[in-house]
């Protein structure tokens, strides 16, 4: 099955699987899993943070970050399109009594800092206390520039806010910008990294921050039922992903651009409103195309997509090759 739905569908390669089988393990809740400890120490050092914690998912990593930065009755600023606002079941509000204050994202995915300033609450007991700004990079496949990140850091320093990055696809951003990951990470008080998207691990994310923040996050992880035991089997996959699967993200970006070009050959498909920067391709599908029927027909040919009309998303990843894209286009042409 060729799967264009998301880069979350990636599967471990044989070498990664063998690394998992051979992983030395222990009880991570006791701090005894050497492979988890190795991953957390490596990740903290690699990205320029004091500490990190390995967790089961990006949603949990973002939730731990927000709850570690904020107390009950506090507020965090974020984009209307932010994953931790729109797609994480309202966890910060439900589980932490932390109020999100969303602001409309700009066309390039950034947040207007002047607009953000107007949403910071006065120091008055009538209001929630604004404590945190959360950004996302990439967001909708768009890359936030290094200049913008520096401006956001200065903004947070000026307004005494903490700055968090939802970095689910932050390595896609670093590869697109052709910079070391630290050039992005240096601006943030905390950052998440999803290991199970383009990096190709089967499970897991990292939260990085100060020792104090990560210590608090560990307690919260336990409270949420996120304490894992012999988790080194999963951490080994994460280590392999960070050490071996970063540079190959360029191939995903190249394939995404190729996919967009080929889609534009088809009547009723148009990607021109969505310049491709990384591995996410968005396409407008004309109403006369029954895209839901097309999707069902594609499944019978071994191809999966998520059907839609305005801004339908297709994703390239290590499970999608140049030839797979040609196969999709041919299937769409012959519908």
FENGIDA-V216499 format. One line per field, one symbol per residue. ss: DSSP state (H for helix, E for strand, C for the rest). psi: psi as a letter, one per 20 degrees, with the letter a starting at -180 (. if undefined). burial: I if it has 24 or more other C-alpha atoms within 12 Angstrom, else O. A space follows every 50 residues. Layout:
BEGIN
ss: ???
psi: ???
burial: ???
END
This chain:
BEGIN
ss: CEECCCHHHCCCCHHHHHHHHCCCCCCHHHCCCHHHHHHHHHHHHHHCCC EEEEECCHHHHHHHHHHHHCCCCEEEEEECCCHHHHCCCCHHHHHHCCEE EEECCCCCCCCCHHHHHHHCCCCCCCCCEEEEEEEECCECCECCCHHHHH HHHHHHHHHCCEEEEECCCHHHHHHHHCCCCHHHHCCCCEEEEECCCCCC CCCCEEEEECHHHHHHHHHHHHHCCCCCCCCHHHHHHHHHHHHHCCCCHH HHHHHHHHHHHHHCCCCCEECCCCCCCCCEEEEEECCCCCHHHHHHHHHH CCEECCCCCCCEEEECCCCCCHHHHHHHHHHHHCC
psi: ppojgrjijqqqrhggghhghjppraohhijjohhgggggggggghjkrh rrpprhrhghggghgghhhqrpirqqqrqhjpgighjkkkgggghikppq nqqpqrhjirpohhgghiipqqnpiiqqoohqpprporokiqppqhgghh hhghghghjlqqoqpnlgkhhhggghilrqhhhghhiqhqqqppijdhij qhqqrqpqarggghghhgghgghjkjpqdmihhhhhhgggghhijghihh gggghghgggghhiippjpojhinpphcjppqpppqhipnhhgggghhhh jkpproqrfolppqpqaijprghhghggghhhhj.
burial: OIIIIIIIIIIIOOOIOOIIOOIOIOOIIOOOIIIIIIIIIIIIOIIIII IIIIIIIIIIIIIIIIIIIIIOOIIIIIIIIIIIIOOOOOIIIOOIOIII IIIOIOOIIIIIIOOIOOIIIOOOOOOIIIIIIIIIIIIIIIIIIIOOIO OIIOIIOOIOIIIIIIIIIIIIIIIIIOOOIIIIIIIIIIIIIIIIIIII IIIIIIIIIIOOIIOIIIOIIOOOOIIIIIIIIIIIIIIIIIOOIIIIII IIIIIIIIIIIIIIOIOOIIIOOIIIIIIIIIIIIOOOOOIOOIIOOIOO OOIIIIIIIOOIIIIIIIIIIIOIIOIIIOIIOOO
END
